[in-house]
Amino acid sequence: MSYFDSDFSNEEGFFEKTKNIEEEIGRCKSIIENNGIYNNTEIIEDTVQLCIENEKYADGLYFVNILSVTFPYNAEYWLKKGILLNYSFKYQEAVNCFEKALSLNPGDAEVLIDKASAEENLGLVDQAKESLKSVLEIDPNNEDACFSLGLLYERHDDFNEALKFLKQAIEIDPEFGEAYYEIGYCLENLFEFVEALQSYDKYLEIEPYSSSGWYNRGIVLVKMNKLEKAIESYDLALALNDKFASAWFNKGNALADLGRLQSAIECFKTSFELDNFDDASSFNIANIYEELGDLVNAVKYYSEAIKINDQYYEAYLARGFCYDSTGKFHLALKDFNKAISLSKDSAEAWYAKADLEYSLGKLQEATESYRAALNIEPDNYEIWFNLAETLLEMGDWLEASNAFSECIRINPVDASSYYGKAKINFILSRTMEAVDCLKTAFKIDPAIKVEFAKEYPEIKSSKLFKKLLGEI
């Protein structure tokens, strides 16, 4: 959705401005306490507007309540009260105020637009649409109503309908920058990336100092696989706002995709410094360290991600793999079990646990975990094959044979599974079935003959083996 820039670069100016607002609020309260409301209505009106602009909603409501009681037939006061109530999450009360304003001034476009916002907040989407469309019936060239309708449809993922109204807004006002921004967002979600890029470019012609505009442009360029260009856009966003954590994060992703891993780590670390609750940045840092083979740092940052979000399934799983690789099997098993508890429908976690249990010699537990994984992904060839091999090692011949059959079902040209069934049939003295399986295995992969000769030297020079060699 949209991002809106805020400039707090001048801290001294910001606090001075805050101090002035507090002084103005105090002055107005003093006027009211001294019964000076009738001679100072303009000052109080200006302070109400100041409260709206600076999110001093409680103070704003205090003043506008007094104004609306003192002057009950002033539609503007009811409008301002509705706006403040809407911002204060009191949506039904806001709608009531907007309706009061409309009763005093029917057809007021500004009131209808703000009323639509409160109605949408109440979940009354159809009513919100009607309020906005009634504005266009009164004034077809009201670009704010077109824009608001576009945003309304956009927020409910009806991007085609949103585009219709957003484009109408720029037909009315070709310099309506925010409309180009939202058009770009809608086109991006419709996978019309070339047109989305053009729309963001038009927005940036109007608002060249918008860090969010350069940021969204970078996102589109990534989707177009123009990673270097995307990085340039992210850099421009960061030049305008070096505290833009998401831009650092996305730049890191683009650098990682280009294989510039150390630079990517630096971006993710900056993103993490700016937002200490950003578990995704910590996870990505860990992921790159793992790829670089630095498992100590990988574990460190996976652990950091888990500290932030103790429900982070992927982090537990990834850290488990790192522990497994470094021989810390107990910790790995603990992480795999935690991952399973967080996502019981994860075949990957069960599979990882099964492989670790196999490595630890816990064959029975391994088969149970393999089966749990197969309950989730019944057509996963690799899991079936590992289960078959484990069952074969345990001496559970019939179950192993069935598992190899499942492998063949999934991959009918799997020589290894036919060979596995052949070995089981030899053990069970099912010679003809074994021969049939061997023939198929040799036909699919002649290299299996060499493996067979090594594993069964006593059969190597037999008439049966020579016959097989001659027929294939």
PyMOL commands that set and color helices and strands:
alter all, ss='L'
color gray80, all
select helices_A, chain A and resi 11-33+41-53+57-70+75-87+91-104+109-121+125-138+143-155+159-172+177-189+193-206+211-223+227-240+245-257+261-274+279-292+295-308+313-325+329-342+347-359+363-376+381-394+397-410+415-427+431-444+448-455+457-460+463-471
alter helices_A, ss='H'
color red, helices_A
deselect
rebuild
show_as cartoon
